[in-house]
Amino acid sequence: MIESAVIPVKWKMLLPNERMTIKERKHDYIYDPLYSLSSAADHERVATKDHLDVSKMQKLFSFQNLFSEVPIYRPYIWRLNPSDPVPMFVSRYFHPVDVCKKLIQINQLKKNKDPMIGHVFEGMDRSKYFTHHTLSLCPYPSGNPKSMDITLDSLVGNQNITQIDLRPKPPVYVSRYVQTMYRDSEAQTDPYSPLYVVNTGENLETLKLTSLSYGYGLPVGLFDVERIERARQRREIEANLPPYKDIANNLVQIAKRRKILEGLENREWYFREREVEAMQEVRLNVIVQLLRRREQRKQEVISRRLDQKWSESCAQNETKCRAIKYRYIGELRKLLKLRLAAKEYKFKRDMIMDYAKPSSQVFAPLTRLGVFPDRSSERYVVKNIYSSRYEGLLTLEASLPRFAFQPRIRLQQPKLNTKDGFLKRKYRHQKELAELHDYLQKSSVSERNTALRKPRFLQKIEKPMPRPITSNYITIKSEESERQEVAVIMLQQLIRGRAIQTQMYEGKRKRSELIAESRSTHALLEDEQAQKKREKLTILTKQEDFSHLLHQERLVEDILGQFECDSLANMLDFLSKELDRLIEERRIHALVLIAERQRRIREAEECGTRQKEERRRREQDEIFKQLVKVHEDTVDSYLINIAGLAVNSAADYLAKEEISTLAQKIEQANLYELNRGELETNELAAELIHNFLIPFVNKSSHGLHEERRKRKYLNGAHREIWGPSHDAAGNVSDSTGLQLKHHDTTTSTPNVWW
């Protein structure tokens, strides 16, 4: 094997400075002189691997399924690229001489005489070496040492490894005779016979329609009939033209013939262009129909989806309404049950439960039942020194501990985790936010900058010393001091009330004019007040009319605006659809051009492939003919020898018998002539005349009579068959003469004969 070559692999992600080592390159088995294989099987395996490489795969598009989205009708298929990077002159075959080179050199040193030419293999595998009836240029040994030496010598002669003398090469094709268990009669096959036989001089019109097949011209339609008629007319015109050898020296007739043929060719091209245009139009119509169907299917899918969404939303709304209705009915039933339960007491009164529940009527009787809890509440008033006086309240407050005025409410912490130790779903988001907040607090740059940087004009303000705490000790005053304090409070209330009264008088004095004006306004007569009311009503009516007119104008403007919006929306929708249609049409046109170009390229490739296949088929046919010729030559030589011997022996035997018979007849005739008289001679002459001469004369006269009778029918049939063709040829000659005259006078317009 060759040394490992360092080549970067494209299909693997490698580092910038990384390389991958592979064992061999793609075409090392052809080009590398150090590359060696053990056998032809290994060589075939490497060649197959190179031929079926994935990098040679290419897409082959199908014109019929070019726009298909169905998985089973794919628009393309994968195939191997037929182009081969290895040139044709490079040999692809396995050369065993490279493996046996050392053995050949050793054998040449031992050998003193030329190798045997025309070696014949022996053994049970002898038939394998003349399957194709060719001599192997590099035969393999069959186990015989002598065969090994001959094989090595032949390898030396074919590969020119060492310098040896030139010697004649054996023939390429040889005949091999094999004994089989079958007879020649059993191996004989039916001879080839053609499907039809055409007599010499005949030109059957049916044979010109062999290219038609089912689906391609059969069953025959109007278009196919027209094409057949055009081909028939062209053949008639070409048949009526004079042969080229008769008008080779007449330039006018040659030009006339060329004009007629050019007219026929232009006519064919015209009809062909018409066919191509019709086919393109049909294909475009099919594409347009497919696009329309696709749009219709898309719209149907969208409408079905909208209907499904609408039905789902309606079903959800109905479900919600039904649930609300059921809930409403349930709540009504509950209220009804509670109302009935309030009227009817199924159980006796339980005194213990009534006094145990603070919500019972013992503690909070219902007012609608005639019980008023605030009635005679003075009986329950507690008279105490601590509750009737302010000093008592202060004393009571000072006597109570501090925690009585500072209640501590302990909230129960929610359980974040379940019994299995997992965090509950409703607390996951809170935990994530808390973790994010902690992370931002730890990694916040602004807080660190704020802690490091201080304002320049920041000054610390010293707080004053706090005042001492006022003592909570309250001394109990006497009744005399309490009376004085009550008197002072009463005096303060009187002074405050007098000040408020003085402020009211001062305001009345300042605003006396306004008070007088308001009194004069309200003191008008009833007529003036009625007039004011009427004016007020008139103004209000006008305001209502004006507002009504404004409302109508607003409605009209809204309606007009809606119409304008609808028209603008329709126009914009139409323009957008036209733009989409134009874009789609251009895209389809581009796709059609691309498809047409690909079709032409594919046709060219298929034409080349077809030519290669035909050339290969001709080569195979020639090989088969030569192989069959070997067998035929063998059989012919065998049959010729046997037939020659049989013919010679049969000819000798028949010749001897005929000679003896002829001698006997001559002997009898001679005896008859010697014994014959005059009467017998006359009878013989009369018999010859009656049996031979008279029948021949009658037969000749009868044949002449029949020929004269059939001649008139043959002349009539000839006129009926060939009369129209002669007339058409005459018309064609006249029209071509006119066209030639017109061509002589006018050269700007081409002459096309139809």
Secondary structure, 3 states (H helix, E strand, C coil): CCCCEECCCCCCCCCCCCCCEECCCCCHHHHCCCCCCCCHHHHHHHHHHHHCCHHHEEEEECCCCCCCCCCCCCCEEEEECCCCCCCCCCCCCCCHHHCCHHHHHHHHHHCCCCCCCCCCCCCCCHHHHHCCCECCCCCCCCCCHHHHHHHHHHHHHHHCCCCCCCCCCCCCECCCCCCCCCCHHHHCCCCCCCCCCCCCCCCCCHHHHCCCEECEEECCCHHHHHHHHHHHHHHHHHHHCCCCCCCCCCHHHHHHHHHHHHHHHHHHHHHHHHHHHHHHHHHHHHHHHHHHHHHHHHHHHHHHHHHHHHHHHHHHHHHHHHHHHHHHHHHHHHHHHHHHHHHCCCCCCCHHHHHHCCCCCCCCCCHHHCCCCCCCHHHHCCCCHHHHCHHHHHHHHHHCCHHHCCCCCCCCCCCCECCCCCECHHHHHHHHHHHHHHHHHHCCHHHHHHHHCCCCCCCCCCCCCCCCCCCCCCCCCCHHHHHHHHHHHHHHHHHHHHHHHHHHHHHHHHCHHHHHHHHHHHCCCHHHHHHHHHHHHHHHHHHHHHHHHHHHHHHHHHHHHHHHHHHHHHHHHHHHHHHHHHHHHHHHHHHHHHHHHHHHHHHHHHHHHHHHHHHHHHHHHHHHHHHHHHHHHHHHHHHHHHHHHHHHHHHHHHHHHHHHHHHHHHHHHHHHHHHCCHHHHHHHHHHHHHHHHHHHHHHHHHHHHHHHHHHHHHHHHHHHHHHHHHHHHHHHHHHHHHHHHHHHHCCCCCCCCC
